């Protein structure tokens, strides 16, 4: 049954013009945190023309643009400019529970995408989904038909029969005999990154399952790489992470969570520079809801979820989590994952922010957990921007504030290097040179006020 709210959200998304008019902007006298790891730069001017950043320079070296020149001037004294956030591990859905049909799923997914933009996230990578849901949304985002962060997607996973994620995967048992399945996946789904799974489970409350042979994984990764497609691998242990790396994985979908990492693994991650998604939020989510359901009353959550869904999560879902052994297990192991991430980061490894969830507020929570792990807020900003672009193989166009890159920007009213929660103090979100009008976003929590008017 399609509700009026979901149908209205879908209709609004499809009514967006194919392309907005190109505009020029000059964001003046701002403190710039460019995402590259450089120290914050005070009194900078960043100019944007169309969908690209055209210059980054000290304001004293820039000529003020005359009124009427067609350039929108933003006096950003006392504000902070950084790249748009990136969540490089999501599984897109919309709201709690399964959706009854594709039309409702699409409308709910559109609301979830809106929540990312509202929360400052301008790029997401969907690391496994039903192709009929995610791929049309990716096409609509790229054509400008929906209000959405940039969408990169795997589509269906690639895995071994009976292995982790087989329910939404193309299953491969023999490389030569099943190569036609890979060709079909590449041709029809055109994955931005292919995701495989190397997981026998058997930890926490999970039973053992079939594991993909490493030799087969190596063949599949090589085949996709030869088609110009990067790979990521679902792992949870040090052993499987190491095997995936030496099988040629371009990135890992998770940190090690099953136990503390060894010093040799930390050195390996530093030497190889294999980026991995942090995904702390997915484990934290269980005990957080069980013990502190009031977090759902925070403004970002109230905007991103309907009142009915938040009430369901506070009652029915919370009771389910409180009764599950898995909740206790994840509460125990999330600090282990935090410490593993801290060690790899401190050694020079490449951590990228990802949530394994489907809402913008989850990415903001991921930043809080990375700081709680002992990583400085300034470094977390790089993890949530530039490092995500590195994981996706898109650092030439995304993830930092540099001339020639896409103008995906986040202007903040407070210093995020002083307190990571200041990343929520959003003055405006810009994607592809267009400032997001929050009042036009199909938010599940209802209409929101526009934050910035030119």
WONORBEL-V91057 format. One record per residue. N is the residue number from 1. RES is the residue in one letter. PSI is psi in whole degrees, -180 to 180 (* if undefined). NEAR is the number of other ideal C-beta (glycine too) atoms within 10 Angstrom. Layout:
n: [N,N]
res: [RES,RES]
psi: [PSI,PSI]
near: [NEAR,NEAR]
//
This chain:
n: [1,2,3,4,5,6,7,8,9,10,11,12,13,14,15,16,17,18,19,20,21,22,23,24,25,26,27,28,29,30,31,32,33,34,35,36,37,38,39,40,41,42,43,44,45,46,47,48,49,50,51,52,53,54,55,56,57,58,59,60,61,62,63,64,65,66,67,68,69,70,71,72,73,74,75,76,77,78,79,80,81,82,83,84,85,86,87,88,89,90,91,92,93,94,95,96,97,98,99,100,101,102,103,104,105,106,107,108,109,110,111,112,113,114,115,116,117,118,119,120,121,122,123,124,125,126,127,128,129,130,131,132,133,134,135,136,137,138,139,140,141,142,143,144,145,146,147,148,149,150,151,152,153,154,155,156,157,158,159,160,161,162,163,164,165,166,167,168,169,170,171,172,173,174,175,176,177,178,179,180,181,182,183,184,185,186,187,188,189,190,191,192,193,194,195,196,197,198,199,200,201,202,203,204,205,206,207,208,209,210,211,212,213,214,215,216,217,218,219,220,221,222,223,224,225,226,227,228,229,230,231,232,233,234,235,236,237,238,239,240,241,242,243,244,245,246,247,248,249,250,251,252,253,254,255,256,257,258,259,260,261,262,263,264,265,266,267,268,269,270,271,272,273,274,275,276,277,278,279,280,281,282,283,284,285,286,287,288,289,290,291,292,293,294,295,296,297,298,299,300,301,302,303,304,305,306,307,308,309,310,311,312,313,314,315,316,317,318,319,320,321,322,323,324,325,326,327,328,329,330,331,332,333,334,335,336,337,338,339,340,341,342,343,344,345,346,347,348,349,350,351,352,353,354,355,356,357,358,359,360,361,362,363,364,365,366,367,368,369,370,371,372,373,374,375,376,377,378,379,380,381,382,383,384,385,386,387,388,389,390,391,392,393,394,395,396,397,398,399,400,401,402,403,404,405,406,407,408,409,410,411,412,413,414,415,416,417,418,419,420,421,422,423,424,425,426,427,428,429,430,431,432,433,434,435,436,437,438,439,440,441,442,443,444,445,446,447,448,449,450,451,452,453,454]
res: [X,X,X,X,X,X,X,X,X,X,X,X,X,X,X,X,X,X,X,X,X,X,X,X,X,X,X,X,X,X,X,X,X,X,X,X,X,X,X,X,X,X,X,X,X,X,X,X,X,X,X,X,X,X,X,X,X,X,X,X,X,X,X,X,X,X,X,X,X,X,X,X,X,X,X,X,X,X,X,X,X,X,X,X,X,X,X,X,X,X,X,X,X,X,X,X,X,X,X,X,X,X,X,X,X,X,X,X,X,X,X,X,X,X,X,X,X,X,X,X,X,X,X,X,X,X,X,X,X,X,X,X,X,X,X,X,X,X,X,X,X,X,X,X,X,X,X,X,X,X,X,X,X,X,X,X,X,X,X,X,X,X,X,X,X,X,X,X,X,X,X,X,X,X,X,X,X,X,X,X,X,X,X,X,X,X,X,X,X,X,X,X,X,X,X,X,X,X,X,X,X,X,X,X,X,X,X,X,X,X,X,X,X,X,X,X,X,X,X,X,X,X,X,X,X,X,X,X,X,X,X,X,X,X,X,X,X,X,X,X,X,X,X,X,X,X,X,X,X,X,X,X,X,X,X,X,X,X,X,X,X,X,X,X,X,X,X,X,X,X,X,X,X,X,X,X,X,X,X,X,X,X,X,X,X,X,X,X,X,X,X,X,X,X,X,X,X,X,X,X,X,X,X,X,X,X,X,X,X,X,X,X,X,X,X,X,X,X,X,X,X,X,X,X,X,X,X,X,X,X,X,X,X,X,X,X,X,X,X,X,X,X,X,X,X,X,X,X,X,X,X,X,X,X,X,X,X,X,X,X,X,X,X,X,X,X,X,X,X,X,X,X,X,X,X,X,X,X,X,X,X,X,X,X,X,X,X,X,X,X,X,X,X,X,X,X,X,X,X,X,X,X,X,X,X,X,X,X,X,X,X,X,X,X,X,X,X,X,X,X,X,X,X,X,X,X,X,X,X,X,X,X,X,X,X,X,X,X,X,X,X,X,X,X,X,X,X,X,X,X,X,X,X,X]
psi: [121,120,154,-37,-43,-40,-39,-40,-42,-44,-41,-43,-40,-15,-5,136,153,-41,133,158,139,139,160,139,149,112,106,152,39,152,121,127,98,-5,-10,-10,-7,151,151,140,116,159,58,157,130,125,147,135,119,-129,9,151,129,-28,153,116,154,140,-30,-20,-5,138,131,135,131,147,143,-2,-6,0,125,125,129,112,106,31,134,3,172,130,133,168,156,148,157,131,107,26,96,165,99,132,-169,107,177,142,165,149,144,-26,171,-38,-44,-39,-43,-46,-42,-39,-36,-38,-41,-42,-40,-36,-31,-51,-44,-32,5,8,119,-6,135,151,115,114,36,121,171,126,-37,-15,-55,-36,-42,-35,-42,-44,-41,-37,-45,-24,-2,21,-13,154,112,152,167,137,121,143,148,-34,-134,143,167,123,180,148,128,0,179,128,12,-24,-22,36,158,120,133,124,-35,123,-50,-44,-30,10,-29,-31,-40,-43,-41,-43,-45,-46,-42,-34,-21,61,139,-37,133,138,130,167,135,84,118,-1,-139,14,160,-128,16,140,164,145,173,140,136,132,136,-38,-38,-42,-44,-42,-42,-45,-46,-41,-44,-40,-39,-17,10,21,126,165,152,151,129,123,165,-12,163,-43,-50,-32,-45,-42,-41,-40,-46,-10,-4,12,137,-22,166,141,-11,162,172,128,-16,-17,172,140,153,162,-35,-35,-40,-44,-37,-47,-35,-38,-42,-25,36,114,150,150,140,-42,42,-31,-34,-35,-41,-28,-34,-58,-28,-46,-39,-36,-28,62,-14,-15,-25,-10,-4,150,-42,-39,-40,-33,-31,-18,147,159,-37,-42,-39,-38,-40,-43,-38,-22,-79,-54,-41,-45,-39,-44,-40,-27,-10,136,-32,-35,-46,-39,-46,-32,-36,-41,-21,-43,-32,-45,-40,-46,-37,-43,-44,-44,-45,-42,-46,-30,-9,10,170,103,135,145,127,155,-24,21,-157,45,152,-44,-29,-36,-40,-38,-37,-40,-40,-43,-35,-39,-41,-26,-12,13,135,144,-40,-42,-33,-33,-38,-41,-37,1,-85,-43,-31,-41,-36,-45,-39,-8,26,22,-12,-19,-16,165,-5,161,92,148,135,-16,163,142,71,103,157,116,126,150,-6,163,112,-17,-20,-34,121,-24,-15,-10,-18,-12,68,124,-46,158,130,129,126,40,3,126,128,131,102,-27,-17,-7,136,71,137,-28,4,173,142,154,147,133,-34,131,122,*]
near: [6,13,12,7,16,23,13,12,23,21,11,17,25,12,10,16,8,7,12,12,7,13,17,16,23,23,27,19,18,27,19,22,27,25,26,14,13,12,10,17,16,12,14,24,25,27,20,26,17,14,18,16,24,16,15,21,13,13,18,9,9,17,7,12,17,9,8,6,11,10,16,14,17,22,11,25,10,11,19,25,26,26,31,29,27,32,32,31,31,32,17,27,20,26,24,15,11,8,18,10,9,13,13,19,20,24,25,27,28,25,26,25,29,31,27,31,21,25,26,27,31,27,25,30,28,26,25,25,23,16,17,11,21,23,20,15,23,23,13,19,21,12,11,15,18,25,22,26,28,23,23,25,26,28,25,24,24,30,28,23,11,12,23,23,19,16,9,15,21,18,17,23,13,9,17,7,9,16,14,9,15,19,12,11,23,16,9,12,18,14,23,19,22,27,25,30,26,27,24,18,15,12,15,16,11,14,7,9,15,15,20,28,14,14,10,18,26,17,19,24,23,14,18,22,14,8,14,8,19,19,25,31,28,25,27,26,19,19,13,22,25,18,19,28,20,12,22,16,24,21,26,26,29,25,26,26,22,19,14,12,22,13,9,10,21,19,14,20,28,17,11,14,10,21,23,29,28,30,30,28,27,21,26,23,19,22,18,20,19,19,14,9,17,8,14,19,10,14,12,22,22,18,21,29,25,18,11,12,20,19,14,16,19,16,11,12,18,17,11,14,21,14,10,14,9,14,21,16,17,21,16,12,17,23,15,17,27,22,15,22,26,16,21,23,25,13,15,12,23,21,26,28,30,33,29,22,22,23,30,29,26,25,28,25,23,28,25,18,25,27,16,15,22,13,22,13,19,16,17,26,28,28,24,34,29,24,29,34,25,19,31,25,17,20,17,10,14,24,30,22,28,17,12,11,23,24,26,28,25,27,23,22,15,16,17,23,18,11,13,22,14,16,24,20,16,20,18,24,27,23,23,18,21,20,23,23,15,21,11,16,27,25,23,27,20,11,11,18,6,13,17,15,7,9]
//
